[in-house]
Amino acid sequence: MAKIGRNILCPCGSGKKYKNCCAAKKNYDWDSALLSKF
């Protein structure tokens, strides 16, 4: 699983910081979210 810093933009594409968006989602598939950007 990819490590996500709490103060970077959330990889889900919302434009919010990770800590204010998806930080609480335990089962979020970060690898798929990051790969879908490319």
Biotite code that builds the C-alpha atoms (Angstrom):
import biotite.structure as struc

atoms = struc.array([
    struc.Atom([0.000, 0.000, 0.000], chain_id="A", res_id=1, res_name="MET", atom_name="CA", element="C"),
    struc.Atom([1.273, 3.478, -0.838], chain_id="A", res_id=2, res_name="ALA", atom_name="CA", element="C"),
    struc.Atom([2.064, 5.868, 2.022], chain_id="A", res_id=3, res_name="LYS", atom_name="CA", element="C"),
    struc.Atom([0.094, 9.096, 1.895], chain_id="A", res_id=4, res_name="ILE", atom_name="CA", element="C"),
    struc.Atom([1.221, 12.221, 3.789], chain_id="A", res_id=5, res_name="GLY", atom_name="CA", element="C"),
    struc.Atom([-1.531, 13.908, 5.790], chain_id="A", res_id=6, res_name="ARG", atom_name="CA", element="C"),
    struc.Atom([-0.892, 17.402, 4.366], chain_id="A", res_id=7, res_name="ASN", atom_name="CA", element="C"),
    struc.Atom([-0.743, 16.583, 0.656], chain_id="A", res_id=8, res_name="ILE", atom_name="CA", element="C"),
    struc.Atom([-3.709, 16.789, -1.695], chain_id="A", res_id=9, res_name="LEU", atom_name="CA", element="C"),
    struc.Atom([-5.949, 13.774, -1.412], chain_id="A", res_id=10, res_name="CYS", atom_name="CA", element="C"),
    struc.Atom([-5.457, 11.280, -4.260], chain_id="A", res_id=11, res_name="PRO", atom_name="CA", element="C"),
    struc.Atom([-9.227, 10.817, -4.578], chain_id="A", res_id=12, res_name="CYS", atom_name="CA", element="C"),
    struc.Atom([-9.316, 14.005, -6.663], chain_id="A", res_id=13, res_name="GLY", atom_name="CA", element="C"),
    struc.Atom([-11.446, 16.160, -4.348], chain_id="A", res_id=14, res_name="SER", atom_name="CA", element="C"),
    struc.Atom([-8.843, 18.934, -4.149], chain_id="A", res_id=15, res_name="GLY", atom_name="CA", element="C"),
    struc.Atom([-8.846, 18.784, -0.344], chain_id="A", res_id=16, res_name="LYS", atom_name="CA", element="C"),
    struc.Atom([-5.953, 17.844, 1.910], chain_id="A", res_id=17, res_name="LYS", atom_name="CA", element="C"),
    struc.Atom([-5.847, 14.139, 2.712], chain_id="A", res_id=18, res_name="TYR", atom_name="CA", element="C"),
    struc.Atom([-6.316, 14.733, 6.460], chain_id="A", res_id=19, res_name="LYS", atom_name="CA", element="C"),
    struc.Atom([-9.563, 16.634, 5.781], chain_id="A", res_id=20, res_name="ASN", atom_name="CA", element="C"),
    struc.Atom([-10.895, 14.198, 3.191], chain_id="A", res_id=21, res_name="CYS", atom_name="CA", element="C"),
    struc.Atom([-10.192, 10.460, 3.108], chain_id="A", res_id=22, res_name="CYS", atom_name="CA", element="C"),
    struc.Atom([-7.930, 10.018, 6.159], chain_id="A", res_id=23, res_name="ALA", atom_name="CA", element="C"),
    struc.Atom([-10.769, 8.364, 8.077], chain_id="A", res_id=24, res_name="ALA", atom_name="CA", element="C"),
    struc.Atom([-11.587, 5.864, 5.317], chain_id="A", res_id=25, res_name="LYS", atom_name="CA", element="C"),
    struc.Atom([-10.037, 2.588, 6.412], chain_id="A", res_id=26, res_name="LYS", atom_name="CA", element="C"),
    struc.Atom([-10.743, 0.519, 3.273], chain_id="A", res_id=27, res_name="ASN", atom_name="CA", element="C"),
    struc.Atom([-9.890, 3.108, 0.612], chain_id="A", res_id=28, res_name="TYR", atom_name="CA", element="C"),
    struc.Atom([-7.860, 1.529, -2.213], chain_id="A", res_id=29, res_name="ASP", atom_name="CA", element="C"),
    struc.Atom([-4.997, 4.033, -2.533], chain_id="A", res_id=30, res_name="TRP", atom_name="CA", element="C"),
    struc.Atom([-3.098, 2.031, -5.135], chain_id="A", res_id=31, res_name="ASP", atom_name="CA", element="C"),
    struc.Atom([-6.065, 2.063, -7.499], chain_id="A", res_id=32, res_name="SER", atom_name="CA", element="C"),
    struc.Atom([-6.738, 5.741, -6.825], chain_id="A", res_id=33, res_name="ALA", atom_name="CA", element="C"),
    struc.Atom([-3.140, 6.681, -7.608], chain_id="A", res_id=34, res_name="LEU", atom_name="CA", element="C"),
    struc.Atom([-2.954, 4.524, -10.732], chain_id="A", res_id=35, res_name="LEU", atom_name="CA", element="C"),
    struc.Atom([-6.236, 5.864, -12.104], chain_id="A", res_id=36, res_name="SER", atom_name="CA", element="C"),
    struc.Atom([-4.659, 9.355, -12.298], chain_id="A", res_id=37, res_name="LYS", atom_name="CA", element="C"),
    struc.Atom([-2.334, 8.204, -15.104], chain_id="A", res_id=38, res_name="PHE", atom_name="CA", element="C"),
])
